[in-house]
Structure formats: structure tokens, C-alpha cells
């Protein structure tokens, strides 16, 4: 099963995901590329910027909003 499919199924279960979680769960080091492809396929995926509590900066958390296809 492809990484895109694994992450899509994870999101369809009502989960959200960050880059760190994608690495831990799916060994996916390019989550933003996966999200880009899924959006291109018609999936509505919301992103939320969250502050990094371990030294500044921010990261994105993604969640599936709805399926258009």
C-alpha cells in the first residue's frame, strides 16, 4: 500500500497528522507532498499552524475536512 493511501486512510478514521507523526507512523518524510497530491485528487484537507513548544517556530497539523470525489 502506498504512503498516500496509508495517510489518507489514517485521516479518514478521524485522525489528524503532523510531519513528526507521519515519520513515526508511516516513515513518511515528505508529508506536505502527500497532502498536495491528496488535495489534487479532490480531498479537502485543512491545515492548522501550531506553535512549537520546544524552542520556537511552528508546524502544521493536517486533518481531512470532506471528500469531494
N, C-alpha and C positions, 0 to 999 in steps of 0.2 A: 504494500500500500504506500502511496506517495506521501511525502510530508504535507503537501497541500491538503490531501484528503484526511489525514490524521488530525490536522489542526482544525479543519472545517468540522469534522465530527465532534471534536472536543468543544468547539464553540456552540454547535447545535445542541449540546447537552446543557446549555445554560451557563457554561463557564466563561470567564474572561481570561486573557493571557497577556503576559509581558515577555520581553525578549529573554529575560533570565529564566522564566518558567518554560519558555519554548526550548531553551538549551537543555534544561534539566529533564523535561518530559519527553522531548522528541529529537534531541540533538540537532535542533534547527538553529543555525547561526545567522540566518537572514530572514527573520520574521517579517520585516517590512516588505520584502519581496513577495512573500507568500500572501500577505494581506493585499498587496497591489494586484496580484493575479486573481485572488478571490473577488475583489471588488470589480475587476474587469469582467468576471464571469457573471456579475449581476447580484452578488451578495452585498447587502448593506451592513457594513461593519463600522461601528463607532469607535473613535479613539479618544482617550482621556489622558491628558498630561498630568502626571503626578510628581510632586517634589521628591527628590531622593533624600532620604533622611540620613544617609551615610556619607555626607560630605558635599552637599550641594548638587546643583543640576536638576534634571528632571528626566522622566522616562514615560513611555506611552503604555497604556493598558488598552487592549482591544476587546470588543465584545460584538457579537452578532446581533443586529437590530431586527432584520427580517430578510426573507429570501424573495427576490423579485422574479426568479426564473421558475 
